[in-house]
Amino acid sequence: MHTKKNKKILIYLFLFCIIGTLNNKNLSNFHFPKINQINISGLDNQENSEILKSLEVLKSDNLFFLDPKKIEKIINNISYIDEFNMSKKYPTTLNVKIQKAKYMAYTIKDNKTFILGSNKKLIVASDMKKKLPLIYGDLEIEKFFDLKKDIERSNFEFDEVKNLFFFTSGRWDIETFSGVIIKLPRSMVDETLNFYVELIKKNDFKKIKTIDLRQKNQVIINE
């Protein structure tokens, strides 16, 4: 916090010195320098170029009085960005470092394929190249992240998930890459997954296709 304040003080002193040395005639002709260079980093070349094009509008501003909210508004409209950091190199260079959202899962909405990012935004996908689970149903994004937290608290690995089925009741089914469908309850999901992990280790349960764990103290299995 002190560093930022010190920087601002130095900038204001710098401006004061410049303006103070100008006479009235020069002052009327004086213009603050505009931003003439914007450097984007953190993504691949194509994505950096796309963001640079979006930020070109800032070149009509001067760096001294640039409002960070103006940059934030532009960048927040780009769905695959999670976070960004901005730094100014006076008098005319703006540096922006981007952190891309992690891809969590695919979903299909209005016959279009989207990737759900770690920033909780849907990103348009041209195809499904990455090994990510596909979510079926009318997805509620917060419910997905609740499920993800439950999986992370359990001994079950998210990488084992091939497909996810979301129901309007708020409940999930998981289909694993080994071909097992796990019917989960609405609550205590982490404990239920721990039970499944221990159960599947036993030889008697190696060939199951569906395991219904929706009811407490009840297991229904189909082979």
Secondary structure, DSSP 8 states (H G I E B T S, - for coil): -HHHHHHHHHHHHHHHHHHHT--HHHHHH----B--EEEEESS-HHHHHHHHHHHGGGGGSBGGG--HHHHHHHHTTSTTEEEEEEEEETTTEEEEEEEE--EEEEEEETTEEEEEETTS-EEE-SS--S---EEESS--HHHHHHHHHHHHHSSS-GGGEEEEEE-TTS-EEEEETTS-EEE--SS-HHHHHHHHHHHHTSGGGTT-SEEE--STT--EEE-
